[in-house]
């Protein structure tokens, strides 16, 4: 993984997802930077259907109405890592 981006408008769900994602990235010892994007034009052009959302290396990793738990994020990233090995 080279780049992880959280898309959102800075509301509480976006901030919560960003914090949980940072925790998971640290726990899994990933080196990819985690960025936040709150620019509406960028979000609209990203291909997500809802926000907050997570983009990993240019691909939609998560977008949904309910934020995943930290454990769910961890499982998603562990699965993604297994696919890249």
C-alpha positions as CSV (number, residue, x, y, z in Angstrom):
1,X,0.0,0.0,0.0
2,X,1.3,3.3,-1.0
3,X,-1.4,5.8,-0.2
4,X,-4.5,5.8,2.0
5,X,-7.0,8.6,1.8
6,X,-10.0,9.4,3.9
7,X,-12.7,11.4,2.1
8,X,-15.2,13.4,4.1
9,X,-16.4,16.8,5.1
10,X,-14.9,17.0,8.6
11,X,-18.0,15.9,10.5
12,X,-17.8,13.6,13.5
13,X,-18.1,10.4,11.4
14,X,-15.3,11.5,9.2
15,X,-13.1,12.4,12.2
16,X,-13.9,9.1,13.9
17,X,-13.1,7.1,10.8
18,X,-9.8,9.0,10.3
19,X,-8.7,8.3,14.0
20,X,-9.7,4.6,13.8
21,X,-7.8,4.3,10.5
22,X,-4.7,5.9,11.9
23,X,-4.8,3.4,14.8
24,X,-5.2,0.4,12.5
25,X,-2.4,1.6,10.3
26,X,-0.1,1.9,13.3
27,X,-1.2,-1.5,14.7
28,X,-0.4,-3.2,11.4
29,X,2.8,-1.3,11.1
30,X,1.9,0.0,7.6
31,X,4.1,2.7,6.1
32,X,1.6,4.3,3.8
33,X,0.6,7.8,4.7
34,X,-3.0,8.5,5.7
35,X,-4.4,11.7,4.2
36,X,-7.6,13.5,4.6
37,X,-9.5,15.1,1.7
38,X,-12.3,17.5,2.4
39,X,-12.5,19.2,-1.0
40,X,-16.0,18.7,-2.4
41,X,-14.8,18.6,-6.1
42,X,-12.1,16.0,-5.3
43,X,-14.6,13.9,-3.4
44,X,-17.2,14.1,-6.3
45,X,-14.5,13.0,-8.8
46,X,-13.3,10.1,-6.6
47,X,-15.9,7.5,-7.6
48,X,-17.3,7.0,-4.1
49,X,-21.1,6.7,-3.6
50,X,-21.1,8.1,0.0
51,X,-18.8,9.6,2.5
52,X,-16.9,9.2,4.7
53,X,-14.9,6.9,2.4
54,X,-11.5,5.3,2.3
55,X,-9.4,5.2,-0.9
56,X,-6.4,2.9,-1.0
57,X,-3.9,3.3,-3.9
58,X,-6.6,5.0,-6.0
59,X,-9.3,2.3,-5.4
60,X,-12.4,2.6,-3.3
61,X,-11.8,0.5,-0.2
62,X,-14.8,1.6,1.8
63,X,-17.7,3.9,1.4
64,X,-20.8,3.5,3.4
65,X,-23.4,5.0,5.6
66,X,-22.1,3.3,8.7
67,X,-18.5,3.5,9.7
68,X,-16.7,0.2,10.1
69,X,-15.5,-0.6,13.6
70,X,-11.7,-0.7,14.3
71,X,-11.8,-4.5,14.2
72,X,-13.6,-4.4,10.8
73,X,-11.0,-2.0,9.4
74,X,-8.2,-4.2,10.7
75,X,-9.8,-7.3,8.9
76,X,-10.2,-5.3,5.7
77,X,-6.6,-4.2,5.7
78,X,-5.3,-7.6,6.7
79,X,-7.3,-9.1,3.8
80,X,-5.9,-6.5,1.4
81,X,-2.4,-7.2,2.6
82,X,-2.8,-10.9,2.1
83,X,-3.9,-10.3,-1.5
84,X,-0.8,-8.2,-2.3
85,X,1.7,-10.8,-1.0
